[in-house]
Amino acid sequence: MARYTPMMEQYLAIKAQYQDAFLFFRLGDFYELFFEDAVLAARELEITLTGRDAGVDERIPMCGVPHHSVDNYLQILLRKGYKIAICEQVEDPKEAKGVVRREVVRVLTPGTVMEGPILLEKENNYLVAATTSEDHYALAACDISTGQMHAARFKTLEQLAGEIISYQPREILIQEGRRSEELEKLCSHLGGRNIQLIDGNFGQLDQQENQWVSSLEDSSLKQTINLLLNYINATQKRVPKHIQELDLYQAEKYMFMDPFSKRNLELMETVMEKNKVGSLLWYLDHTVTAMGARLIRKWMDKPLIVKTEIEERLDAVQYFVENMFIRQQLRENLKSVYDLERLAARVSYGNANAKDLINLKHSLLVVPQIEDLFLNEEGKIPSLMANMLTELDRCEDIVDLIERSIEEDPPLSLKDGGLIRDGFNDFLDKLKRVSREGKNWIAALEQQEREATGVRSLKIGYNKVFGYYIEVTKANLASVPIERYERKQTLANAERFVTPELKEQEALILDADEQLTDLEYKVFTEIREQVAIHLDRLQKLSRQVAALDVLSTMAQVAQEQRLVRPTITNQSSLHIREGRHPVVEKVLKEERFIANDTVMDQSSNRILLITGPNMAGKSTYMRQLALIVIMAQIGCFVPAKEAEIGITDRIFTRIGAADDLVGGQSTFMVEMKDIQLMTTQATPSSLVIIDEIGRGTSTHDGLSIAQAVIEYLQQTVGCKSIISTHFHELAILEESLEGLKNYHMAVEEKDNNVIFLRKLKRGATSESYGIYCAKVAGLPNEVIDRAQELLTSYREATPSAVPKPQDYEVSQQLDLFVGMKEPTIETDKTDKRSLKIIKELREIDLVNMTPLQAINYLYELKQKTK
């Protein structure tokens, strides 16, 4: 067995407790890593891998980074998803008996970061915990950098998946136990984020359990929240006091969108480039504060479904639209507000520096300016804003405390001095005076010695090794009064001396400076603690400022992009006149966007079946409708001439397709999974959008599935649906399915060319113009000509026909002969035996037959026909 040095044995003992993390082991001015940690860290950080003799025959791998620049390296590892345990020396090496005692003082993980470049200013940094119970799932999400905590229950795995996606967590915690494998598989499939499978006994939440946790009656929610808080407590080595409130929300109070619908609609980022530019967020987010940018994401992710709440937001947006001066001045004022949420969290957490407090003060000084904007607006301000403005807290006591205590331009380091203003602490002022007077005395002594010796270049300097000294160049050494000067150090071109009086003054100055630094730090921490007492006030104020930012932003966008206020109803209908796709219209520069109308209700226009060519604008139109509904229900104005929006509880979309290579599923299977979700989760108040239904399989299979899905949505679900297809045979469904209407994207044929008009028109079309698209794509002329020839022959050989729609009943089985036309048989010319056989075929229950019974029955029929 290998024998290690005492220091390495200490390292191995600590490392054994943090097997899943890099252990940054403090040795003097460096953090060192050993063994596998060193090999991996050297590769990830691109630093030199060396070795160290550790009491064994072979050198062990080692690498290290300077303690003063460690933050940069930590951010790189965190950005890559690693965990890091910071192990510090917790006793003075001069006083240590044997190996210096070391302890892990903090564990850094991607989901528990409080500061640094990994924190994106306009995005939350969520840590999520998920658990299961008998009949539901529970989720808790926390952004430790802001102190926000959310929790909810979900009935289905699909709802849980959608919520996890919406939080975009940096880490996901799953408690080991029943069905944990199911959750782990789900989370891995959602993007393989940093998943932690936590043992049930992991960590202990000190006795200071939050009051809102202990008061929870739901045991699964309590278990999930405690799992999350225990993890934070264990990694941060302290109770997170700044997490004071719980947003316990009901998922049913917000519009549901599954992860794939959010992706298809490009709400937060584009599908192909994964960029914000080109998404709805890019279109709407012109917020001027970090809190506002995070809040508008939250609103977009969770559109409202309560009419009164939507109307309150719309009233506020309309107020800002109509009061342009107030809106512009408010936005100008808000530009001076720093990230109040994260500033307050850092103050409470105890890692805010003096500059953070100054930024907090400047942010609070904006509040009176905001209030003054609305002084003469009494009676005009809508209720949502009026409530916020009434409760707006100027925090004048906090401003006064910081103003009196902290220097306006303090150093970043709390150990550098110069933090506290004169007049705030009497003893601190006394030490400052001693330090200043001592340094003035040094300056006077330098001038006095120059005059006494006649050496004009004589100077008094200071360094940490020798303290204060008198330096004389070698050319002037003859003028040095040897009886008073004591030689201290010899340099190449000079000699350094001290005198008894200089040494005496040095002791006074250094003692004062040391006391001054320690006392300043102590006074600063006391000030920070006094500010932290008011954390709840600061957090409430940050939420109010964020809401004002978002509401004024939506008004700004409304004015710039010609948006109108929608009328919100509790009816399940959509009436939109000249609706436009917000993002596409903004991107278009020279080309004018073609607006389209939409009329949908629960009676005559429940399903819109859209036919027409590729590239004609079907997908744009379908996305446009969904985006208009979402914008309306977050409280935003919409791109249209007029819009009446019936509240939609769920939106499902199937637009675009791709193989799920990791999951081993084809494009068609992915489509079927999406449609399964729609058909099982949609309600009569939902909106279902399916682009090119039934593709990816044979024509007959695709056509059959398409018709079956349309019938099911119309007869069983009863939701609003927009379905596009190239199966033109389905157009005949308008004659028999109540509420289905045919539409098409108009084209114009001119001189053997096709012009896409991007206009939705009533009625069906029989052309897809696929061959024309192939021609535009540049396929060889021989291929185009042959395709046209084959298309003509196929049309002549295969007439269009659509089976009669089926009425769905609960537990009804599909009839193999549904859709067959009733034979028109003249009894006087037809064998009665044939009619009998046909009758038997209609009545036989093939679904419940065994294969052997079916074969025997087929044999009997054959005998009857002879």
Buried (B, 14 or more C-beta within 10 A) or exposed (E): EEEBBEBBBBBBEBBEEBEEBBBBBBBEEBBBBBBEBBBBBBEBBEBEBEEBEBBEEEEBBBBBBEBEEBEEBBBBBBBEBBBBBBBBBEEEEEEEEEBBBBEBBBBBBBBBBBBBEBBEEBBBBBBBBBBBBEEBBBBBBBBBBBBBBBBBBBEBBBBBBBBBBBBBBBBBBBBEEEEBEEBBEBBEEBEEBBBBBBEEEBBEBEEEBBEBBEEBEBEBBBBBBBBBBBBBBBBBEEBBBBBBBBEBEEBEEBBBBBBBBBBBBBBBBBBEEEEBEBBBBBBBBBBBBBBBBBBBBBBBBBBBBBBEBBBBBBBBBBBBBEBEEBBEBBBEBBEEBBBBBBBBBBBBBEEBBBBBBBBBBBBBBBBEBBEEBBEEBEEEBBEBBBEBBEEBBBBEEBBEBBBEBBBEEBBEEBEEBBBBBEEBBEEBBBBBEBBEBBBEBBEEBBEEBBEEBEBEEBBBEEEEEEBBBBBBBEEBBEEBEEEBBEEBBEEEEBBBBBBEEBBEBBEBBBBBBEBBBEBBBEBBEEBBEBBBEBBBBBBBBBBBBBBBBBBBBBBBBBBEBEBBBBBBBEBBBBBBBBBBBBBBBBBEEEEEBBBBBBBBBBEEBBBBBBBBBBBBBBBBBBBBBBBBBBBBBBBBBBBBEBBBBBBBBBBBBBBBBEBEEEEEBBBBBBBBBBBEBBBEBBEEBBBBBBBBBBBBBEEEEBBBBBBBBBBBBBBBBBBBBBBBBBBBBBBBBBEEBEBBBBBBBBBEEEEEEBEBBBBBBEEBBEBBBEBBBBBEEEEEEEEBEEBEEEEEEEEEEEEEEBBBBBEBEEEEEEEEEEBEEEEEEEEEEEEEEEEEEBEEBEEBEEEEEEEEEEEEBEEEEEEEEE
